[in-house]
């Protein structure tokens, strides 16, 4: 099991300390970065203020690459817990903190390690490729980790006869089976954010915005992928909107990415795809648990800290390092 060193004030998962509303948090976070030799890594799905104050904003692959090469003494990870775990795995001697330990991941939770180990035993001759959105325990059971940015290249780098288990995302796995012509065995997991998109509402949006291109993350269900003009990782979606000639896009992934899209292409229009509930757009409730105030507090007090057992760190590091090696080989 993980051993999370939580804040000394309680079990809430974050530091419950009142922040002076007059405090310039951007300035204070900048000061703490210098004083503590700290780096702030933020995922594209974080709130805009956190993205703006971060040293690096990226998807899972980019964040893992930055974590692997940072010279910072303190890594403040504005994302969800499996991402902070990955940073710790790659930097066992550094201190890694997460603004809110409750920032989990529905996809990671869909693959309990004990059940996955039994599942693997049914396919003893299969190599295990796991999407980075999984727990450290699942990483430790895997042969290679991948992200949506590099998954296809990693699969295609293996011999065609190599049998593969792909976990934990069944939608991404099914998409990759189609792209690569493989027949990977898929674990039955999914991301709550990407499964809740409403095809009916997306098509209605398209009717109202006929010139808008539909761009989709491969974690979405197949019926949504089939209406897409472009399918790609979070970074892939961002780069596509920068280079593509269209001026309007219906964006079918977590709405946090719209901030970077608007910054990079201010003359374009980005429309968040609606989910099946009554919300206007689709936010990850876990990602949005982090706030600028919590980020400041976790940097100030260096809590909550992620601490993991050495054996788990070492076992989980090998498949991540293999991913980074393959990614470097293909220039990803």
ZATORZA-640287 format. One record per residue (C-alpha): x, y, z; residue in three letters; residue number from 0. Coordinates in nm, 4 decimals. Layout:
<atoms>
atom xx:X; yy:Y; zz:Z; r:Ala; k:NUM
...
</atoms>
This chain:
<atoms>
atom xx:0.0000; yy:0.0000; zz:0.0000; r:Unk; k:0
atom xx:0.1003; yy:0.3638; zz:-0.0430; r:Unk; k:1
atom xx:0.2118; yy:0.5497; zz:0.2657; r:Unk; k:2
atom xx:0.0986; yy:0.9077; zz:0.2246; r:Unk; k:3
atom xx:0.2395; yy:1.1412; zz:0.4875; r:Unk; k:4
atom xx:-0.0612; yy:1.3646; zz:0.5322; r:Unk; k:5
atom xx:-0.0827; yy:1.7039; zz:0.6993; r:Unk; k:6
atom xx:-0.0406; yy:1.7074; zz:1.0765; r:Unk; k:7
atom xx:-0.3693; yy:1.8929; zz:1.1289; r:Unk; k:8
atom xx:-0.6129; yy:1.6221; zz:1.0274; r:Unk; k:9
atom xx:-0.7190; yy:1.3660; zz:0.7728; r:Unk; k:10
atom xx:-0.8820; yy:1.5941; zz:0.5174; r:Unk; k:11
atom xx:-0.6160; yy:1.5296; zz:0.2526; r:Unk; k:12
atom xx:-0.4991; yy:1.8919; zz:0.2444; r:Unk; k:13
atom xx:-0.3796; yy:2.1634; zz:0.4802; r:Unk; k:14
atom xx:-0.6817; yy:2.3303; zz:0.6373; r:Unk; k:15
atom xx:-0.5196; yy:2.6657; zz:0.7047; r:Unk; k:16
atom xx:-0.6932; yy:2.9926; zz:0.6303; r:Unk; k:17
atom xx:-0.5108; yy:3.2008; zz:0.3701; r:Unk; k:18
atom xx:-0.5149; yy:3.5797; zz:0.3975; r:Unk; k:19
atom xx:-0.7382; yy:3.6925; zz:0.1066; r:Unk; k:20
atom xx:-0.5113; yy:3.9965; zz:0.0571; r:Unk; k:21
atom xx:-0.2116; yy:3.7739; zz:-0.0123; r:Unk; k:22
atom xx:-0.0765; yy:3.7867; zz:-0.3685; r:Unk; k:23
atom xx:-0.0580; yy:3.4117; zz:-0.4235; r:Unk; k:24
atom xx:0.1184; yy:3.4416; zz:-0.7590; r:Unk; k:25
atom xx:0.3937; yy:3.6499; zz:-0.5959; r:Unk; k:26
atom xx:0.4157; yy:3.4225; zz:-0.2913; r:Unk; k:27
atom xx:0.4387; yy:3.1063; zz:-0.5002; r:Unk; k:28
atom xx:0.7123; yy:3.2724; zz:-0.7056; r:Unk; k:29
atom xx:0.8998; yy:3.3539; zz:-0.3845; r:Unk; k:30
atom xx:0.8663; yy:2.9989; zz:-0.2547; r:Unk; k:31
atom xx:0.9975; yy:2.8570; zz:-0.5815; r:Unk; k:32
atom xx:1.3204; yy:3.0545; zz:-0.5394; r:Unk; k:33
atom xx:1.3594; yy:3.0007; zz:-0.1659; r:Unk; k:34
atom xx:1.2975; yy:2.6271; zz:-0.1761; r:Unk; k:35
atom xx:1.4366; yy:2.5489; zz:-0.5232; r:Unk; k:36
atom xx:1.0890; yy:2.4222; zz:-0.6059; r:Unk; k:37
atom xx:0.9230; yy:2.3431; zz:-0.9357; r:Unk; k:38
atom xx:0.5488; yy:2.3443; zz:-1.0038; r:Unk; k:39
atom xx:0.4296; yy:2.0855; zz:-1.2550; r:Unk; k:40
atom xx:0.0672; yy:2.1210; zz:-1.3630; r:Unk; k:41
atom xx:-0.1599; yy:1.9135; zz:-1.5815; r:Unk; k:42
atom xx:-0.3618; yy:2.0729; zz:-1.8623; r:Unk; k:43
atom xx:-0.6800; yy:1.9944; zz:-1.6683; r:Unk; k:44
atom xx:-0.5916; yy:2.2167; zz:-1.3722; r:Unk; k:45
atom xx:-0.7699; yy:2.5473; zz:-1.3150; r:Unk; k:46
atom xx:-0.6301; yy:2.8401; zz:-1.5226; r:Unk; k:47
atom xx:-0.4603; yy:3.0153; zz:-1.2274; r:Unk; k:48
atom xx:-0.2585; yy:2.7029; zz:-1.1474; r:Unk; k:49
atom xx:-0.1616; yy:2.6596; zz:-1.5119; r:Unk; k:50
atom xx:-0.0476; yy:3.0232; zz:-1.5252; r:Unk; k:51
atom xx:0.1751; yy:2.9946; zz:-1.2175; r:Unk; k:52
atom xx:0.3259; yy:2.6563; zz:-1.3140; r:Unk; k:53
atom xx:0.6797; yy:2.6112; zz:-1.4451; r:Unk; k:54
atom xx:0.5587; yy:2.3439; zz:-1.6838; r:Unk; k:55
atom xx:0.2096; yy:2.2590; zz:-1.8061; r:Unk; k:56
atom xx:0.1601; yy:1.9336; zz:-1.9930; r:Unk; k:57
atom xx:-0.0028; yy:1.5963; zz:-2.0341; r:Unk; k:58
atom xx:0.1038; yy:1.2785; zz:-1.8562; r:Unk; k:59
atom xx:0.4007; yy:1.2117; zz:-2.0874; r:Unk; k:60
atom xx:0.5307; yy:1.5669; zz:-2.0746; r:Unk; k:61
atom xx:0.4947; yy:1.5830; zz:-1.6980; r:Unk; k:62
atom xx:0.6762; yy:1.2501; zz:-1.6520; r:Unk; k:63
atom xx:0.9583; yy:1.3742; zz:-1.8770; r:Unk; k:64
atom xx:0.9865; yy:1.6976; zz:-1.6798; r:Unk; k:65
atom xx:0.9813; yy:1.5099; zz:-1.3496; r:Unk; k:66
atom xx:1.2601; yy:1.2829; zz:-1.4738; r:Unk; k:67
atom xx:1.4963; yy:1.5695; zz:-1.5550; r:Unk; k:68
atom xx:1.4176; yy:1.8343; zz:-1.2934; r:Unk; k:69
atom xx:1.6958; yy:1.9695; zz:-1.0726; r:Unk; k:70
atom xx:1.4490; yy:2.1032; zz:-0.8174; r:Unk; k:71
atom xx:1.4655; yy:1.9900; zz:-0.4552; r:Unk; k:72
atom xx:1.0892; yy:2.0205; zz:-0.4078; r:Unk; k:73
atom xx:0.8398; yy:1.9019; zz:-0.6701; r:Unk; k:74
atom xx:0.4917; yy:2.0475; zz:-0.6312; r:Unk; k:75
atom xx:0.2607; yy:1.8424; zz:-0.8475; r:Unk; k:76
atom xx:-0.0659; yy:2.0070; zz:-0.9410; r:Unk; k:77
atom xx:-0.2487; yy:1.7084; zz:-1.0790; r:Unk; k:78
atom xx:-0.3860; yy:1.3839; zz:-0.9402; r:Unk; k:79
atom xx:-0.2193; yy:1.1348; zz:-0.7111; r:Unk; k:80
atom xx:-0.0955; yy:0.8857; zz:-0.9717; r:Unk; k:81
atom xx:0.0925; yy:1.1726; zz:-1.1407; r:Unk; k:82
atom xx:0.2564; yy:1.2785; zz:-0.8145; r:Unk; k:83
atom xx:0.3408; yy:0.9124; zz:-0.7519; r:Unk; k:84
atom xx:0.5114; yy:0.8997; zz:-1.0911; r:Unk; k:85
atom xx:0.7202; yy:1.2057; zz:-1.0026; r:Unk; k:86
atom xx:0.8225; yy:1.0408; zz:-0.6753; r:Unk; k:87
atom xx:0.9045; yy:0.7131; zz:-0.8497; r:Unk; k:88
atom xx:1.1374; yy:0.9002; zz:-1.0839; r:Unk; k:89
atom xx:1.2835; yy:1.1106; zz:-0.8016; r:Unk; k:90
atom xx:1.3027; yy:0.8899; zz:-0.4921; r:Unk; k:91
atom xx:1.5463; yy:1.1274; zz:-0.3166; r:Unk; k:92
atom xx:1.3369; yy:1.4405; zz:-0.3759; r:Unk; k:93
atom xx:1.0372; yy:1.5661; zz:-0.1844; r:Unk; k:94
atom xx:0.7114; yy:1.5505; zz:-0.3815; r:Unk; k:95
atom xx:0.3983; yy:1.7243; zz:-0.2572; r:Unk; k:96
atom xx:0.0414; yy:1.7289; zz:-0.3863; r:Unk; k:97
atom xx:-0.2015; yy:2.0122; zz:-0.2972; r:Unk; k:98
atom xx:-0.4855; yy:1.7710; zz:-0.2159; r:Unk; k:99
atom xx:-0.4400; yy:1.3982; zz:-0.1598; r:Unk; k:100
atom xx:-0.8068; yy:1.3437; zz:-0.2422; r:Unk; k:101
atom xx:-0.7288; yy:1.4350; zz:-0.6035; r:Unk; k:102
atom xx:-0.7614; yy:1.0770; zz:-0.7230; r:Unk; k:103
atom xx:-0.8504; yy:0.9236; zz:-1.0569; r:Unk; k:104
atom xx:-1.1540; yy:0.7164; zz:-1.1485; r:Unk; k:105
atom xx:-0.9545; yy:0.5301; zz:-1.4130; r:Unk; k:106
atom xx:-0.6731; yy:0.4420; zz:-1.1738; r:Unk; k:107
atom xx:-0.9308; yy:0.3291; zz:-0.9160; r:Unk; k:108
atom xx:-1.0907; yy:0.0971; zz:-1.1733; r:Unk; k:109
atom xx:-0.7892; yy:-0.1368; zz:-1.1575; r:Unk; k:110
atom xx:-0.7310; yy:-0.2732; zz:-0.8047; r:Unk; k:111
atom xx:-0.3877; yy:-0.4353; zz:-0.7923; r:Unk; k:112
atom xx:-0.5033; yy:-0.7615; zz:-0.6306; r:Unk; k:113
atom xx:-0.7690; yy:-0.8217; zz:-0.8968; r:Unk; k:114
atom xx:-0.5348; yy:-0.7212; zz:-1.1759; r:Unk; k:115
atom xx:-0.2706; yy:-0.9664; zz:-1.0549; r:Unk; k:116
atom xx:-0.5266; yy:-1.2493; zz:-1.0776; r:Unk; k:117
atom xx:-0.6273; yy:-1.1283; zz:-1.4235; r:Unk; k:118
atom xx:-0.2632; yy:-1.1421; zz:-1.5373; r:Unk; k:119
atom xx:-0.2344; yy:-1.5027; zz:-1.4218; r:Unk; k:120
atom xx:-0.4850; yy:-1.6031; zz:-1.6920; r:Unk; k:121
atom xx:-0.2423; yy:-1.4785; zz:-1.9580; r:Unk; k:122
atom xx:0.1060; yy:-1.5851; zz:-1.8418; r:Unk; k:123
atom xx:0.2636; yy:-1.5418; zz:-2.1879; r:Unk; k:124
atom xx:0.1398; yy:-1.1832; zz:-2.2296; r:Unk; k:125
atom xx:0.3450; yy:-0.8676; zz:-2.1875; r:Unk; k:126
atom xx:0.1669; yy:-0.6007; zz:-1.9801; r:Unk; k:127
atom xx:0.1402; yy:-0.2446; zz:-2.1124; r:Unk; k:128
atom xx:-0.0318; yy:-0.0109; zz:-1.8708; r:Unk; k:129
atom xx:-0.1559; yy:0.3398; zz:-1.9385; r:Unk; k:130
atom xx:0.0143; yy:0.5833; zz:-1.7023; r:Unk; k:131
atom xx:-0.3243; yy:0.6646; zz:-1.5439; r:Unk; k:132
atom xx:-0.2869; yy:0.3813; zz:-1.2935; r:Unk; k:133
atom xx:-0.1610; yy:0.3269; zz:-0.9411; r:Unk; k:134
atom xx:0.2009; yy:0.2605; zz:-0.8505; r:Unk; k:135
atom xx:0.1030; yy:-0.0990; zz:-0.7712; r:Unk; k:136
atom xx:-0.0272; yy:-0.1517; zz:-1.1253; r:Unk; k:137
atom xx:0.2867; yy:0.0095; zz:-1.2660; r:Unk; k:138
atom xx:0.4953; yy:-0.2332; zz:-1.0609; r:Unk; k:139
atom xx:0.3072; yy:-0.5263; zz:-1.2214; r:Unk; k:140
atom xx:0.3611; yy:-0.3897; zz:-1.5731; r:Unk; k:141
atom xx:0.6365; yy:-0.4360; zz:-1.8301; r:Unk; k:142
atom xx:0.5940; yy:-0.0985; zz:-2.0024; r:Unk; k:143
atom xx:0.4010; yy:0.2147; zz:-1.9144; r:Unk; k:144
atom xx:0.2518; yy:0.4295; zz:-2.1915; r:Unk; k:145
atom xx:0.0568; yy:0.7509; zz:-2.2345; r:Unk; k:146
atom xx:-0.1997; yy:0.8402; zz:-2.4984; r:Unk; k:147
atom xx:0.0803; yy:1.0332; zz:-2.6733; r:Unk; k:148
atom xx:0.3162; yy:0.7387; zz:-2.7143; r:Unk; k:149
atom xx:0.1000; yy:0.4250; zz:-2.6775; r:Unk; k:150
atom xx:0.0744; yy:0.3463; zz:-3.0488; r:Unk; k:151
atom xx:0.4505; yy:0.3843; zz:-3.1048; r:Unk; k:152
atom xx:0.5272; yy:0.1646; zz:-2.8040; r:Unk; k:153
atom xx:0.2911; yy:-0.1103; zz:-2.9218; r:Unk; k:154
atom xx:0.4252; yy:-0.0960; zz:-3.2766; r:Unk; k:155
atom xx:0.7822; yy:-0.1206; zz:-3.1455; r:Unk; k:156
atom xx:0.7068; yy:-0.4740; zz:-3.0242; r:Unk; k:157
atom xx:0.7079; yy:-0.7849; zz:-3.2464; r:Unk; k:158
atom xx:0.3690; yy:-0.8509; zz:-3.4070; r:Unk; k:159
atom xx:0.3533; yy:-1.1949; zz:-3.2495; r:Unk; k:160
atom xx:0.3982; yy:-1.0527; zz:-2.8987; r:Unk; k:161
atom xx:0.0817; yy:-1.1080; zz:-2.6949; r:Unk; k:162
atom xx:-0.0204; yy:-0.8058; zz:-2.4884; r:Unk; k:163
atom xx:-0.2457; yy:-0.7185; zz:-2.1957; r:Unk; k:164
atom xx:-0.3459; yy:-0.3522; zz:-2.2039; r:Unk; k:165
atom xx:-0.4708; yy:-0.1816; zz:-1.8876; r:Unk; k:166
atom xx:-0.6569; yy:-0.0100; zz:-1.7390; r:Unk; k:167
atom xx:-0.8515; yy:0.1879; zz:-2.0058; r:Unk; k:168
atom xx:-1.0695; yy:-0.0320; zz:-2.2272; r:Unk; k:169
atom xx:-1.1627; yy:0.2571; zz:-2.4589; r:Unk; k:170
atom xx:-0.8030; yy:0.3584; zz:-2.5249; r:Unk; k:171
atom xx:-0.7114; yy:-0.0092; zz:-2.5631; r:Unk; k:172
atom xx:-0.9879; yy:-0.0705; zz:-2.8182; r:Unk; k:173
atom xx:-0.8821; yy:0.2388; zz:-3.0132; r:Unk; k:174
atom xx:-0.5206; yy:0.1179; zz:-3.0140; r:Unk; k:175
atom xx:-0.6265; yy:-0.2297; zz:-3.1299; r:Unk; k:176
atom xx:-0.7902; yy:-0.0644; zz:-3.4323; r:Unk; k:177
atom xx:-0.4911; yy:0.1603; zz:-3.4999; r:Unk; k:178
atom xx:-0.2288; yy:-0.1126; zz:-3.4705; r:Unk; k:179
atom xx:-0.4195; yy:-0.4188; zz:-3.5924; r:Unk; k:180
atom xx:-0.3367; yy:-0.5977; zz:-3.2677; r:Unk; k:181
atom xx:-0.5685; yy:-0.8053; zz:-3.0536; r:Unk; k:182
atom xx:-0.4608; yy:-0.6953; zz:-2.7087; r:Unk; k:183
atom xx:-0.6441; yy:-0.8350; zz:-2.4071; r:Unk; k:184
atom xx:-0.8136; yy:-0.5387; zz:-2.2400; r:Unk; k:185
atom xx:-0.8770; yy:-0.4747; zz:-1.8732; r:Unk; k:186
atom xx:-1.2292; yy:-0.3410; zz:-1.8203; r:Unk; k:187
atom xx:-1.1528; yy:0.0053; zz:-1.6828; r:Unk; k:188
atom xx:-1.2578; yy:0.3536; zz:-1.7900; r:Unk; k:189
atom xx:-1.2333; yy:0.7247; zz:-1.7095; r:Unk; k:190
atom xx:-1.5549; yy:0.8757; zz:-1.5723; r:Unk; k:191
atom xx:-1.4840; yy:1.2079; zz:-1.7461; r:Unk; k:192
atom xx:-1.4422; yy:1.0631; zz:-2.0935; r:Unk; k:193
atom xx:-1.7264; yy:0.8119; zz:-2.0652; r:Unk; k:194
atom xx:-1.9896; yy:1.0700; zz:-1.9772; r:Unk; k:195
atom xx:-1.9805; yy:1.2696; zz:-2.3007; r:Unk; k:196
atom xx:-2.3175; yy:1.2802; zz:-2.4758; r:Unk; k:197
atom xx:-2.3059; yy:1.1951; zz:-2.8466; r:Unk; k:198
atom xx:-2.6504; yy:1.3478; zz:-2.8918; r:Unk; k:199
atom xx:-2.5417; yy:1.6790; zz:-2.7392; r:Unk; k:200
atom xx:-2.2164; yy:1.6805; zz:-2.9381; r:Unk; k:201
atom xx:-2.4104; yy:1.6358; zz:-3.2631; r:Unk; k:202
atom xx:-2.6506; yy:1.9139; zz:-3.1626; r:Unk; k:203
atom xx:-2.3504; yy:2.1385; zz:-3.1017; r:Unk; k:204
atom xx:-2.2180; yy:2.0450; zz:-3.4445; r:Unk; k:205
atom xx:-2.5549; yy:2.1373; zz:-3.6009; r:Unk; k:206
atom xx:-2.5406; yy:2.4784; zz:-3.4336; r:Unk; k:207
atom xx:-2.1727; yy:2.5206; zz:-3.5241; r:Unk; k:208
atom xx:-2.1378; yy:2.3509; zz:-3.8651; r:Unk; k:209
atom xx:-1.7861; yy:2.4864; zz:-3.9279; r:Unk; k:210
atom xx:-1.6499; yy:2.3548; zz:-3.5979; r:Unk; k:211
atom xx:-1.4251; yy:2.0479; zz:-3.6040; r:Unk; k:212
atom xx:-1.4870; yy:1.7800; zz:-3.3427; r:Unk; k:213
atom xx:-1.1620; yy:1.6860; zz:-3.1680; r:Unk; k:214
atom xx:-1.1633; yy:1.3916; zz:-2.9286; r:Unk; k:215
atom xx:-0.9398; yy:1.2208; zz:-2.6723; r:Unk; k:216
atom xx:-0.8996; yy:0.8449; zz:-2.7366; r:Unk; k:217
atom xx:-1.0242; yy:0.7622; zz:-2.3858; r:Unk; k:218
atom xx:-1.3756; yy:0.8401; zz:-2.5137; r:Unk; k:219
atom xx:-1.6185; yy:0.5678; zz:-2.6144; r:Unk; k:220
atom xx:-1.6147; yy:0.4370; zz:-2.9701; r:Unk; k:221
atom xx:-1.9450; yy:0.5981; zz:-3.0757; r:Unk; k:222
atom xx:-1.7943; yy:0.9380; zz:-2.9882; r:Unk; k:223
atom xx:-1.4645; yy:0.8605; zz:-3.1628; r:Unk; k:224
atom xx:-1.6525; yy:0.7777; zz:-3.4826; r:Unk; k:225
atom xx:-1.7799; yy:1.1362; zz:-3.5242; r:Unk; k:226
atom xx:-1.4379; yy:1.2953; zz:-3.4636; r:Unk; k:227
atom xx:-1.2454; yy:1.5011; zz:-3.7149; r:Unk; k:228
atom xx:-0.9308; yy:1.4414; zz:-3.5118; r:Unk; k:229
atom xx:-0.8420; yy:1.1973; zz:-3.2318; r:Unk; k:230
atom xx:-0.5370; yy:1.2587; zz:-3.0170; r:Unk; k:231
atom xx:-0.3758; yy:1.2909; zz:-2.6766; r:Unk; k:232
atom xx:-0.4271; yy:1.6088; zz:-2.4765; r:Unk; k:233
atom xx:-0.1070; yy:1.7540; zz:-2.6194; r:Unk; k:234
atom xx:-0.2031; yy:1.6230; zz:-2.9631; r:Unk; k:235
atom xx:-0.5354; yy:1.8064; zz:-2.9457; r:Unk; k:236
atom xx:-0.3609; yy:2.1265; zz:-2.8415; r:Unk; k:237
atom xx:-0.1049; yy:2.1089; zz:-3.1233; r:Unk; k:238
atom xx:-0.3751; yy:2.0244; zz:-3.3776; r:Unk; k:239
atom xx:-0.5703; yy:2.3394; zz:-3.2932; r:Unk; k:240
atom xx:-0.2548; yy:2.5477; zz:-3.3288; r:Unk; k:241
atom xx:-0.1672; yy:2.4178; zz:-3.6764; r:Unk; k:242
atom xx:-0.5096; yy:2.3448; zz:-3.8245; r:Unk; k:243
atom xx:-0.6808; yy:2.6046; zz:-4.0436; r:Unk; k:244
atom xx:-1.0260; yy:2.5788; zz:-3.8840; r:Unk; k:245
atom xx:-1.1387; yy:2.8595; zz:-3.6545; r:Unk; k:246
atom xx:-1.3868; yy:2.6653; zz:-3.4387; r:Unk; k:247
atom xx:-1.3530; yy:2.3416; zz:-3.2437; r:Unk; k:248
atom xx:-1.5798; yy:2.1254; zz:-3.0301; r:Unk; k:249
atom xx:-1.3364; yy:1.9893; zz:-2.7713; r:Unk; k:250
atom xx:-1.4247; yy:1.6439; zz:-2.6361; r:Unk; k:251
atom xx:-1.2004; yy:1.6074; zz:-2.3335; r:Unk; k:252
atom xx:-1.1692; yy:1.7676; zz:-1.9886; r:Unk; k:253
atom xx:-1.2468; yy:2.1382; zz:-2.0218; r:Unk; k:254
atom xx:-0.9245; yy:2.2527; zz:-1.8517; r:Unk; k:255
atom xx:-0.7358; yy:2.2217; zz:-2.1813; r:Unk; k:256
atom xx:-0.9402; yy:2.5087; zz:-2.3275; r:Unk; k:257
atom xx:-0.7298; yy:2.7567; zz:-2.1300; r:Unk; k:258
atom xx:-0.4098; yy:2.6628; zz:-2.3146; r:Unk; k:259
atom xx:-0.5920; yy:2.6402; zz:-2.6461; r:Unk; k:260
atom xx:-0.7255; yy:2.9938; zz:-2.6044; r:Unk; k:261
atom xx:-0.3848; yy:3.1260; zz:-2.4967; r:Unk; k:262
atom xx:-0.2115; yy:2.9703; zz:-2.7980; r:Unk; k:263
atom xx:-0.4842; yy:3.0553; zz:-3.0522; r:Unk; k:264
atom xx:-0.6706; yy:3.3625; zz:-2.9228; r:Unk; k:265
atom xx:-0.8377; yy:3.4204; zz:-3.2601; r:Unk; k:266
atom xx:-1.0114; yy:3.0803; zz:-3.2513; r:Unk; k:267
atom xx:-1.3263; yy:2.9594; zz:-3.0758; r:Unk; k:268
atom xx:-1.3233; yy:2.6528; zz:-2.8502; r:Unk; k:269
atom xx:-1.6490; yy:2.4925; zz:-2.7395; r:Unk; k:270
atom xx:-1.6431; yy:2.2401; zz:-2.4512; r:Unk; k:271
atom xx:-1.8374; yy:1.9256; zz:-2.5339; r:Unk; k:272
atom xx:-2.1226; yy:1.8660; zz:-2.2888; r:Unk; k:273
atom xx:-2.1651; yy:1.5525; zz:-2.0770; r:Unk; k:274
atom xx:-2.4854; yy:1.3538; zz:-2.0288; r:Unk; k:275
atom xx:-2.5712; yy:1.5451; zz:-1.7105; r:Unk; k:276
atom xx:-2.6948; yy:1.9041; zz:-1.6946; r:Unk; k:277
atom xx:-2.3518; yy:2.0701; zz:-1.6762; r:Unk; k:278
atom xx:-2.2400; yy:2.2991; zz:-1.9567; r:Unk; k:279
atom xx:-1.8984; yy:2.1365; zz:-1.9825; r:Unk; k:280
atom xx:-1.7104; yy:1.8358; zz:-1.8504; r:Unk; k:281
atom xx:-1.4736; yy:1.8899; zz:-1.5553; r:Unk; k:282
atom xx:-1.2769; yy:1.6223; zz:-1.3718; r:Unk; k:283
atom xx:-1.3883; yy:1.6571; zz:-1.0077; r:Unk; k:284
atom xx:-1.0538; yy:1.5166; zz:-0.8896; r:Unk; k:285
atom xx:-0.8378; yy:1.7563; zz:-1.0920; r:Unk; k:286
atom xx:-1.0436; yy:2.0509; zz:-0.9750; r:Unk; k:287
atom xx:-0.9871; yy:1.9708; zz:-0.6058; r:Unk; k:288
atom xx:-0.6532; yy:2.1474; zz:-0.6360; r:Unk; k:289
atom xx:-0.6707; yy:2.5248; zz:-0.5930; r:Unk; k:290
atom xx:-0.4181; yy:2.8062; zz:-0.5977; r:Unk; k:291
atom xx:-0.4575; yy:2.8389; zz:-0.2193; r:Unk; k:292
atom xx:-0.3866; yy:2.4692; zz:-0.1638; r:Unk; k:293
atom xx:-0.0856; yy:2.4904; zz:-0.3966; r:Unk; k:294
atom xx:0.0557; yy:2.7812; zz:-0.1968; r:Unk; k:295
atom xx:0.0016; yy:2.6012; zz:0.1339; r:Unk; k:296
atom xx:0.1579; yy:2.2756; zz:0.0183; r:Unk; k:297
atom xx:0.4655; yy:2.4678; zz:-0.1010; r:Unk; k:298
atom xx:0.4846; yy:2.6739; zz:0.2184; r:Unk; k:299
atom xx:0.4548; yy:2.3763; zz:0.4570; r:Unk; k:300
atom xx:0.5793; yy:2.1015; zz:0.2178; r:Unk; k:301
atom xx:0.2723; yy:1.8917; zz:0.2977; r:Unk; k:302
atom xx:0.0986; yy:1.6630; zz:0.2089; r:Unk; k:303
atom xx:0.4065; yy:1.4702; zz:0.1048; r:Unk; k:304
atom xx:0.4054; yy:1.1497; zz:-0.0990; r:Unk; k:305
atom xx:0.6175; yy:0.8779; zz:0.0569; r:Unk; k:306
atom xx:0.6399; yy:0.5298; zz:-0.0912; r:Unk; k:307
atom xx:0.8119; yy:0.2075; zz:0.0090; r:Unk; k:308
atom xx:1.1469; yy:0.1537; zz:-0.1631; r:Unk; k:309
atom xx:1.0504; yy:-0.1848; zz:-0.3095; r:Unk; k:310
atom xx:0.7413; yy:-0.0367; zz:-0.4733; r:Unk; k:311
atom xx:0.9391; yy:0.2616; zz:-0.6009; r:Unk; k:312
atom xx:1.1979; yy:0.0385; zz:-0.7639; r:Unk; k:313
atom xx:0.9454; yy:-0.2014; zz:-0.9168; r:Unk; k:314
atom xx:0.7326; yy:0.0813; zz:-1.0575; r:Unk; k:315
atom xx:1.0320; yy:0.2735; zz:-1.1936; r:Unk; k:316
atom xx:1.1449; yy:0.0080; zz:-1.4424; r:Unk; k:317
atom xx:0.8397; yy:0.0164; zz:-1.6745; r:Unk; k:318
atom xx:0.8299; yy:0.3983; zz:-1.6618; r:Unk; k:319
atom xx:1.1970; yy:0.4216; zz:-1.7575; r:Unk; k:320
atom xx:1.1320; yy:0.1799; zz:-2.0432; r:Unk; k:321
atom xx:0.8530; yy:0.4112; zz:-2.1650; r:Unk; k:322
atom xx:1.0830; yy:0.7141; zz:-2.1499; r:Unk; k:323
atom xx:1.3536; yy:0.5270; zz:-2.3402; r:Unk; k:324
atom xx:1.1134; yy:0.4251; zz:-2.6188; r:Unk; k:325
atom xx:0.9680; yy:0.7779; zz:-2.6318; r:Unk; k:326
atom xx:1.3171; yy:0.9273; zz:-2.6664; r:Unk; k:327
atom xx:1.3954; yy:0.6808; zz:-2.9453; r:Unk; k:328
atom xx:1.0943; yy:0.8020; zz:-3.1441; r:Unk; k:329
atom xx:1.1423; yy:1.1666; zz:-3.0512; r:Unk; k:330
atom xx:0.8147; yy:1.1838; zz:-2.8578; r:Unk; k:331
</atoms>
